[in-house]
């Protein structure tokens, strides 16, 4: 019997369109001899839809029409079996009902990649591919992530976190940043990916513009020194917190000081259709000495394990060419295109990569199934509130 997998993509995120591309790429590469795959589209309101057109990328040229042809569903746990059921239910006739074994979220960004969606799936009791709630949340919050990595002796650039209260006084905020870092600096929303809202500032005017842009997308921004002679290297990791391995390394090529959203998803699209991160201009393998390549790959695995990740993640590194130092930059716990292009040079084809990700999800589910989540006690037998005023137990 085939394992039923709900391939879920889209969602309430500024990376919505990128997620659709990544999700349908994954859908098209699943081993259909082993899996029955149900594509599930999450709208920008996080409403779920299934249907014959949901798994076709050309259908997303007109999402309004796509939804008219599709069926809205919700997920329920019915006696231990998680199902996709039609919503709202029809009073007459048969309602759609699809039992699923595994959820495979291929979602990017805030509200879906940051632990929120993972928490929803975990509460429903469905095994799901990728990082758990904690690792997803930490991986999305760049400030907390840096703190965890520092504790594990993984080099990161020092940074400061600024909130909306700091943003109220722009003159004071820019002065603090200038006194702390000087120029150039890089300003980032604390919890976004795909380079959205990230800008390098080389003077006061650029800094003000970068801060304004960062606060469009998040309630907190991170500021750190911008490496002048920067070289970016990426590496993917597959596994879990106990056993993991690194992919080949890549060097993405970009048109500005940093790899932008346009570099990733727009400028390399051919015939008007982006192929997601798979279309980015890059060198694979990256032009690194054997020693530096192994340093990157080793640090990638150590960081992946320290953050408690699962499935496939992509870790982006920075090399300061002035001194050769390697720094962890950020992790993508659900990377664009699931970084399949970094595994193919090592002989791991995309269907095999997806299969291993599903197996890791099922392995975690089996392990968690052996844990104790209840504690037998008779405390409720004697519980009482002691009248209208109540009392402590």
Beta strands, then each sheet from edge to edge (+ up, - down):
strand 1: 3-10
strand 2: 35-42
strand 3: 48-50
strand 4: 71-78
strand 5: 81-86
strand 6: 97-100
strand 7: 102-106
strand 8: 127-128
strand 9: 159-163
strand 10: 185-189
strand 11: 199-201
strand 12: 220-225
strand 13: 230-239
strand 14: 244-252
strand 15: 282-284
strand 16: 311-320
strand 17: 325-332
sheet 1: 6+ 5- 4+ 3- 2+ 1+ 7+ 8+
sheet 2: 9+ 12- 10+ 11-
sheet 3: 15+ 14- 13+ 16- 17+
end
